[in-house]
Amino acid sequence: MEWKSLLGGTALALVAAQAGWADGEACGKVRIADGGWTDIAFTNATAELLLGALGYESEQTLLGLDVTYVSLQNDQIDVFQGNWRPVQDEQYKSYFDNKHVEVLGTNLAGAKYTLAVPDYVAAAGVTSFGDLAAHAAEFDRRIYGIEPGTNQMLIDMIAADRHGLGDWKVVESSEAGMLAQVARAVEKKEWIVFLGWAPHPMNVNYDITYLSGGDIEFGPDLGSATVWTLSRPGYAAECPNAAKLFANLTYDIDFENHGMQRIMGDGESPPDAARAMIAAEPARLDKWLDGVTTLAGEPALPAVRAALGL
């Protein structure tokens, strides 16, 4: 896949934003995909908070991953902050090859995404994908996943009988449903294998071990990942200022872990968590708003600081 060619048109459009070209009225409402995950709930809330301060309206729509890509292609959604790579690369390769989506930039580096078990299960000898089949009875031949459309790599793994798991089942529910199952298992010291990832408060709330050996399914280094921000085709050319904001919106593991903990552990709403994290680290605004204006074309940083009371 030629990422340079995908980025070329976007880069040119972002030059327009840096030159101070305000977006037109048609760009005033930004349609954002919500994948139903707490990390994207937090990053989307952060984006919405900034967009509102800049004079934009925004609308989030809860969509499965498959529908998200179709919606970007069909001009029903403008932006998606949840393109995890390499785990989504093969399944959605055609969207990039056919230019049905565009890349705005990387929003998170150092993430990971693969199967995990509680530490007491790892201590009993399960530290890799290859160890699972020997303990099928303890796991009840079940792998706990999240939303349908997000677990395809596991479904394909079972269909191909990789790692001897051909008679296993992926339990699809939601992030919250999966974590509730993990919490019940950990409380009773029962065996469970589930999708784990960072950033996420699960890494703080539970003692877990990520399984090695899942390179085919999730990529090397325990599913080491970067998260990219995508847009519908032509968005950066049509709305360069909003696209520039999303290109600037980069996070880190620690920032997202704490923001997600506010939502999942402290019960804050995503907007309240985003506001609290920005208030705690206001220096991030300098980078996020570099080369960005309000919808009306005024300087962004003072407008956002005033709107957020900073």
C-alpha positions as CSV (number, residue, x, y, z in Angstrom):
1,M,0.0,0.0,0.0
2,E,1.5,3.4,-1.0
3,W,0.8,5.5,2.0
4,K,2.7,8.5,0.5
5,S,0.3,8.7,-2.3
6,L,-2.6,8.6,0.1
7,L,-1.2,11.4,2.1
8,G,-0.2,13.6,-0.8
9,G,-3.6,15.2,-1.4
10,T,-4.3,15.6,2.3
11,A,-0.9,17.3,2.8
12,L,-1.7,19.8,0.1
13,A,-5.1,20.6,1.5
14,L,-3.6,21.1,5.0
15,V,-1.3,23.8,3.6
16,A,-4.4,25.7,2.8
17,A,-5.4,25.6,6.5
18,Q,-2.0,26.7,7.6
19,A,-2.3,29.6,5.2
20,G,-5.4,30.7,7.2
21,W,-8.2,29.7,4.9
22,A,-11.3,29.4,6.9
23,D,-13.8,26.6,6.1
24,G,-17.0,27.3,4.3
25,E,-20.4,27.1,5.8
26,A,-20.9,23.5,4.5
27,C,-18.1,22.4,6.8
28,G,-19.7,23.8,9.9
29,K,-21.1,20.4,11.0
30,V,-18.6,17.6,11.5
31,R,-19.9,14.0,11.4
32,I,-17.8,11.7,13.5
33,A,-17.9,7.9,13.8
34,D,-18.1,6.4,17.2
35,G,-16.9,2.8,17.3
36,G,-18.4,2.1,20.8
37,W,-15.0,1.9,22.5
38,T,-14.0,4.0,25.5
39,D,-10.8,5.2,23.9
40,I,-12.6,6.7,20.9
41,A,-15.3,8.0,23.2
42,F,-12.6,10.0,24.9
43,T,-10.8,11.2,21.8
44,N,-14.0,12.0,20.1
45,A,-15.2,14.0,23.1
46,T,-11.8,15.9,23.0
47,A,-12.3,16.7,19.3
48,E,-15.9,17.8,19.9
49,L,-14.9,20.1,22.7
50,L,-12.4,21.8,20.5
51,L,-14.7,22.0,17.5
52,G,-17.4,23.6,19.6
53,A,-15.0,26.2,20.9
54,L,-14.0,26.9,17.3
55,G,-17.6,27.5,16.2
56,Y,-18.3,24.1,14.6
57,E,-21.2,21.8,15.3
58,S,-20.5,18.0,15.6
59,E,-22.4,14.9,15.6
60,Q,-21.3,11.4,16.6
61,T,-22.9,8.2,15.2
62,L,-22.4,4.8,16.8
63,L,-21.3,2.4,14.1
64,G,-19.8,-1.0,13.7
65,L,-16.4,-1.0,12.1
66,D,-17.6,-2.4,8.8
67,V,-20.3,0.2,8.6
68,T,-17.9,3.0,9.5
69,Y,-15.8,2.3,6.4
70,V,-18.8,2.1,4.2
71,S,-20.1,5.4,5.7
72,L,-16.8,7.2,5.1
73,Q,-16.8,5.9,1.5
74,N,-20.4,7.0,1.0
75,D,-20.0,10.5,2.4
76,Q,-22.2,9.8,5.4
77,I,-19.4,10.3,8.0
78,D,-16.6,12.8,7.8
79,V,-14.0,11.6,10.3
80,F,-13.0,8.4,12.2
81,Q,-10.3,8.4,14.8
82,G,-10.1,4.6,15.3
83,N,-8.1,3.1,12.4
84,W,-5.9,0.7,14.4
85,R,-2.9,-0.6,12.4
86,P,-1.9,-3.2,11.4
87,V,-4.9,-5.1,12.8
88,Q,-7.3,-3.3,10.4
89,D,-4.9,-3.3,7.4
90,E,-5.9,-6.5,5.6
91,Q,-9.6,-6.4,6.3
92,Y,-10.0,-2.9,5.0
93,K,-7.1,-2.7,2.5
94,S,-9.5,-2.2,-0.5
95,Y,-10.7,1.1,1.0
96,F,-7.2,2.5,0.9
97,D,-6.2,1.0,-2.4
98,N,-9.4,2.4,-4.0
99,K,-9.1,5.8,-2.3
100,H,-12.5,5.3,-0.6
101,V,-11.0,6.8,2.6
102,E,-8.2,9.3,3.2
103,V,-5.6,9.5,5.9
104,L,-5.3,12.6,8.0
105,G,-2.5,11.4,10.3
106,T,-1.5,9.3,13.2
107,N,-3.2,10.1,16.5
108,L,-1.6,7.5,18.8
109,A,1.7,5.6,18.8
110,G,2.8,2.8,21.1
111,A,-0.6,1.1,21.4
112,K,-1.0,-2.7,21.5
113,Y,-3.9,-5.0,20.8
114,T,-4.0,-8.7,21.2
115,L,-5.4,-11.5,23.4
116,A,-4.8,-11.3,27.1
117,V,-5.3,-13.4,30.2
118,P,-5.2,-12.6,33.9
119,D,-1.8,-13.0,35.5
120,Y,-2.9,-16.1,37.5
121,V,-3.7,-17.8,34.2
122,A,-0.3,-16.9,32.7
123,A,1.3,-18.2,35.9
124,A,-0.4,-21.6,35.2
125,G,1.4,-21.8,31.9
126,V,-0.7,-19.8,29.3
127,T,1.6,-17.2,27.9
128,S,1.1,-17.6,24.1
129,F,-1.6,-18.4,21.6
130,G,-0.1,-21.8,21.2
131,D,-0.8,-22.6,24.9
132,L,-4.6,-22.0,24.6
133,A,-5.7,-25.3,23.0
134,A,-4.2,-27.5,25.7
135,H,-6.4,-25.7,28.2
136,A,-9.6,-25.7,26.2
137,A,-11.7,-27.1,29.1
138,E,-10.6,-24.4,31.5
139,F,-11.5,-21.7,29.0
140,D,-14.7,-23.4,27.9
141,R,-13.4,-23.0,24.3
142,R,-14.4,-19.3,24.4
143,I,-12.6,-16.1,23.5
144,Y,-14.3,-12.9,24.7
145,G,-14.3,-10.2,22.1
146,I,-16.1,-6.8,21.7
147,E,-18.5,-5.4,19.1
148,P,-19.4,-7.5,16.1
149,G,-17.3,-6.4,13.1
150,T,-14.3,-5.8,15.4
151,N,-13.4,-9.4,16.0
152,Q,-12.9,-10.6,12.5
153,M,-9.2,-11.6,12.9
154,L,-10.3,-14.0,15.7
155,I,-13.1,-15.4,13.6
156,D,-10.7,-16.0,10.7
157,M,-8.2,-17.6,13.1
158,I,-10.8,-20.1,14.3
159,A,-12.1,-20.8,10.7
160,A,-8.5,-21.5,9.7
161,D,-8.0,-23.7,12.8
162,R,-4.8,-21.8,13.6
163,H,-3.2,-22.6,17.0
164,G,-5.5,-25.6,17.2
165,L,-8.5,-23.4,18.0
166,G,-10.8,-24.6,15.2
167,D,-13.6,-25.7,17.6
168,W,-13.5,-22.6,19.8
169,K,-16.0,-19.7,19.7
170,V,-15.7,-15.9,19.8
171,V,-18.2,-14.4,22.2
172,E,-19.1,-11.0,20.6
173,S,-20.8,-8.4,22.8
174,S,-19.4,-5.0,23.5
175,E,-16.4,-3.5,25.3
176,A,-18.5,-3.1,28.5
177,G,-19.9,-6.6,28.2
178,M,-16.5,-8.1,27.7
179,L,-15.0,-6.2,30.7
180,A,-17.9,-7.2,32.9
181,Q,-17.1,-10.9,32.1
182,V,-13.4,-10.3,32.8
183,A,-14.3,-8.7,36.2
184,R,-16.5,-11.7,37.1
185,A,-13.8,-14.1,36.1
186,V,-11.0,-12.3,38.0
187,E,-13.2,-12.0,41.1
188,K,-13.6,-15.8,41.2
189,K,-10.1,-16.6,39.8
190,E,-11.7,-18.3,36.8
191,W,-9.9,-18.7,33.5
192,I,-10.7,-16.3,30.7
193,V,-9.0,-15.1,27.5
194,F,-10.1,-11.9,26.0
195,L,-9.2,-9.0,23.7
196,G,-6.8,-6.7,25.5
197,W,-5.3,-3.4,24.5
198,A,-3.5,-0.3,25.6
199,P,-4.4,2.4,26.2
200,H,-7.2,1.2,28.5
201,P,-7.8,1.3,32.2
202,M,-7.9,-2.5,32.2
203,N,-4.1,-2.3,32.4
204,V,-4.5,-0.5,35.7
205,N,-7.5,-2.3,37.1
206,Y,-6.4,-5.8,36.4
207,D,-3.1,-7.7,36.5
208,I,-3.1,-9.1,32.9
209,T,-0.6,-10.7,30.6
210,Y,-0.6,-10.2,26.8
211,L,-0.1,-13.4,24.9
212,S,2.7,-13.8,22.5
213,G,2.5,-15.8,19.2
214,G,-0.4,-13.9,17.7
215,D,1.6,-12.2,14.9
216,I,-0.6,-13.5,12.1
217,E,-3.7,-12.2,13.8
218,F,-2.5,-9.0,15.4
219,G,1.0,-8.3,14.1
220,P,4.4,-8.5,15.9
221,D,5.4,-7.3,19.4
222,L,2.1,-8.2,21.1
223,G,0.0,-6.5,18.5
224,S,2.0,-3.3,18.6
225,A,-0.1,-0.7,16.9
226,T,-0.5,2.9,15.8
227,V,-3.9,4.5,15.6
228,W,-4.7,6.7,12.6
229,T,-7.4,9.3,11.8
230,L,-9.3,8.8,8.6
231,S,-11.7,11.0,6.7
232,R,-14.1,10.6,3.8
233,P,-12.6,11.2,0.4
234,G,-12.1,14.9,-0.4
235,Y,-12.7,16.1,3.2
236,A,-9.3,17.7,3.6
237,A,-9.7,19.6,0.3
238,E,-13.2,20.7,1.1
239,C,-12.7,21.5,4.8
240,P,-9.0,22.1,5.3
241,N,-9.3,23.8,8.7
242,A,-11.3,21.1,10.4
243,A,-9.0,18.5,8.7
244,K,-6.0,20.3,10.0
245,L,-7.4,20.2,13.5
246,F,-7.9,16.4,13.3
247,A,-4.4,16.0,11.7
248,N,-3.0,17.8,14.8
249,L,-4.9,15.8,17.3
250,T,-2.3,13.4,18.6
251,Y,-2.5,11.7,22.0
252,D,-0.3,9.4,24.1
253,I,-0.9,6.2,26.1
254,D,-0.7,8.0,29.5
255,F,-3.1,10.8,28.5
256,E,-5.7,8.3,27.2
257,N,-5.3,5.9,30.1
258,H,-6.1,8.7,32.5
259,G,-8.9,10.1,30.4
260,M,-10.5,6.6,30.0
261,Q,-10.1,6.0,33.7
262,R,-12.2,9.1,34.4
263,I,-14.9,7.7,32.2
264,M,-14.8,4.0,33.2
265,G,-13.5,4.2,36.8
266,D,-14.8,7.6,38.0
267,G,-18.1,7.6,36.1
268,E,-17.5,10.9,34.3
269,S,-19.1,11.6,31.0
270,P,-16.7,11.6,28.0
271,P,-17.1,15.4,27.6
272,D,-16.4,16.0,31.3
273,A,-13.4,13.7,31.1
274,A,-12.0,15.5,28.0
275,R,-12.5,18.9,29.7
276,A,-10.7,17.8,32.8
277,M,-7.8,16.3,30.9
278,I,-7.4,19.5,28.8
279,A,-7.5,21.6,32.0
280,A,-4.9,19.4,33.5
281,E,-2.6,19.6,30.5
282,P,-3.5,22.9,28.7
283,A,-0.1,23.0,26.9
284,R,-1.4,20.4,24.5
285,L,-3.5,23.1,22.9
286,D,-0.5,24.8,21.4
287,K,0.2,21.8,19.2
288,W,-3.4,20.8,18.6
289,L,-4.4,24.3,17.4
290,D,-1.2,25.1,15.4
291,G,-2.3,26.4,12.0
292,V,-6.0,26.2,12.9
293,T,-8.5,29.0,13.0
294,T,-12.1,29.3,14.2
295,L,-14.8,28.6,11.7
296,A,-15.0,32.3,11.2
297,G,-11.3,32.5,10.5
298,E,-10.1,34.0,13.8
299,P,-7.1,32.7,15.8
300,A,-7.9,29.4,17.4
301,L,-5.9,29.3,20.6
302,P,-7.4,32.4,22.4
303,A,-10.9,31.3,21.3
304,V,-10.5,27.8,22.7
305,R,-8.9,29.1,25.9
306,A,-11.7,31.5,26.5
307,A,-14.4,28.9,25.8
308,L,-12.8,26.4,28.2
309,G,-12.0,29.0,30.9
310,L,-8.3,28.5,30.7
